[in-house]
Amino acid sequence: MKIWLDGGLQDIETARVSVFDHGLTVGDGIFETVKAVDGRPFALTRHLDRLARSARGLGLPEPDLDEVRRACAAVMDANPMPLGRLRITYTGGHGPLGSDRGEHGPTLVVALGESARRPDSTAAVTVPWTRNERGALTGLKTTSYAENVVALARAREQGATEALFANTVGQLCEGTGSNVFVVLDGEIHTPPVASGCLAGITRALTVEWTGAKETDLPLDVLESAEEVFLTSTLRDVQAVHRVDARELPGAPGPVTAKAMRIFDERAGDDLDP
Ligand code: PLP
């Protein structure tokens, strides 16, 4: 397995980053997960735009997006697979112990792992912790994911694959690695980015392609919504058949099934929509 590090391809067994890399010591880094279909990246331009936005938000040096593109192409060429997930990680690089940034340049790693098409539906749980809609990192795709790791472990204990957060004012926000949509009176709604959720790329495409509305929603909308679904790079559009103890029999329901169909058709047409 080859990865991209220090400006070129390296063997994963021997590639090394500093143990004082700030991505490791203080989580000072950003990332993207990009779907790779038969060696072609899906929506790469949107992912690179978001990577640059996250870098600006964190005050990291502007990433060289041409290098990131070259790195993605090289890693996919070196590791052919039908469905993969490219992981682009960009950190503050080697630095002093503590939170001050060092003089060294950033670290860029691009790796590829195998992926598989997700089931059409899944279970989700709500968690008692909140997303902060006004934090310094809100909306940035940083490597500080420990809260998501804890919440996802809670979901797994309950036989679910996703945990859903409210924000600090009790509005529905997002999952640990996905955005959330609900169907109310036959119409699709999703929380606005101001709720504190990540501006998901699958979310944006779903809003564009289905006309879903961005609406402030209370967390307990999950108790009454006709249908619930998740979106993410690795899930695409995925129905939810259980939220906490509430079963949603027949998921995907008709509106979700239509959104899934639209997404599959449109996404299949264009790998860089
Ligand atoms: N929200 C969070 C916290 C995420 O980590 C992700 C993806 O990893 C998403 C939402 C969905 O975003 P995208 O559709 O760009 O994968």
Residues whose N, C-alpha, C, O or C-beta is under 5 A from the ligand:
A	BS01	PLP	E174 G175 T176 G177 S178 N179 L198 A199 G200 I201 T202 R203 T231 S232 T233
